[in-house]
Amino acid sequence: MEDLPLDDIDYIFIENVGNLVCPVDFPVGAHKRVVVISVTEGDDMVRKHPAIFAFSDVVIINKVDLALAMEVDPKILERDARRANPGAKIIMMDARHGKGMDELVKALGI
C-alpha cells in the first residue's frame, strides 16, 4: 500500500480469498463492505455465516440464472439476508449475463 499512488486512484477493491468468517474479524478500512454468494452454494449460506451479512453494506446473490437447476430459491437467501441486516442493499445478480451490474455500480457509488 505504501507504494501505491493513492492520489491517482479512485477505487481499490479488497478481495477476501478465504472464507466468510475472517473478513468480519479484520476491518481493513473499506468504505463499503460487499459480500457475494452464489445460489450454487445452497440456500443456507446466510444462516451459516450471519456475521458477514450483518456487517455488509451490499449483499449480492449471484448466479440466479442457475437457481432452478440447483433447486435453490434465491428468495430464501434474500429473506435470510434481510433478517441478518435489514439495512443492506440486496442485489439479485446474474453476472455472466450482466443482470444486476447497473444496480451494483449504483450501490457502490461508482
Secondary structure as the mmCIF struct_conf table of DSSP 4:
data_model
#
loop_
_struct_conf.conf_type_id
_struct_conf.id
_struct_conf.beg_label_comp_id
_struct_conf.beg_label_asym_id
_struct_conf.beg_label_seq_id
_struct_conf.end_label_comp_id
_struct_conf.end_label_asym_id
_struct_conf.end_label_seq_id
TURN_TY1_P TURN_TY1_P1 GLU A 2 ASP A 3
BEND BEND1 LEU A 4 LEU A 4
HELX_RH_3T_P HELX_RH_3T_P1 LEU A 6 ASP A 8
BEND BEND2 ASP A 10 ASP A 10
BEND BEND3 GLY A 18 GLY A 18
BEND BEND4 LEU A 20 VAL A 21
HELX_RH_AL_P HELX_RH_AL_P1 CYS A 22 ASP A 25
BEND BEND5 PHE A 26 PHE A 26
BEND BEND6 HIS A 31 LYS A 32
STRN STRN1 VAL A 34 SER A 38
HELX_RH_3T_P HELX_RH_3T_P2 VAL A 39 GLU A 41
TURN_TY1_P TURN_TY1_P2 ASP A 43 ASP A 44
HELX_RH_AL_P HELX_RH_AL_P2 MET A 45 LYS A 48
BEND BEND7 HIS A 49 HIS A 49
HELX_RH_AL_P HELX_RH_AL_P3 PRO A 50 ALA A 54
TURN_TY1_P TURN_TY1_P3 PHE A 55 PHE A 55
BEND BEND8 ASP A 57 ASP A 57
STRN STRN2 VAL A 58 ASN A 62
HELX_RH_3T_P HELX_RH_3T_P3 VAL A 64 LEU A 66
HELX_RH_AL_P HELX_RH_AL_P4 ALA A 67 MET A 70
TURN_TY1_P TURN_TY1_P4 GLU A 71 GLU A 71
HELX_RH_AL_P HELX_RH_AL_P5 PRO A 74 ALA A 84
TURN_TY1_P TURN_TY1_P5 PRO A 86 GLY A 87
BEND BEND9 ALA A 88 ALA A 88
STRN STRN3 LYS A 89 MET A 92
STRN STRN4 ASP A 94 ASP A 94
HELX_RH_3T_P HELX_RH_3T_P4 ALA A 95 HIS A 97
TURN_TY1_P TURN_TY1_P6 GLY A 98 GLY A 98
STRN STRN5 LYS A 99 LYS A 99
TURN_TY1_P TURN_TY1_P7 GLY A 100 GLY A 100
HELX_RH_AL_P HELX_RH_AL_P6 MET A 101 LEU A 108
TURN_TY1_P TURN_TY1_P8 GLY A 109 GLY A 109
#
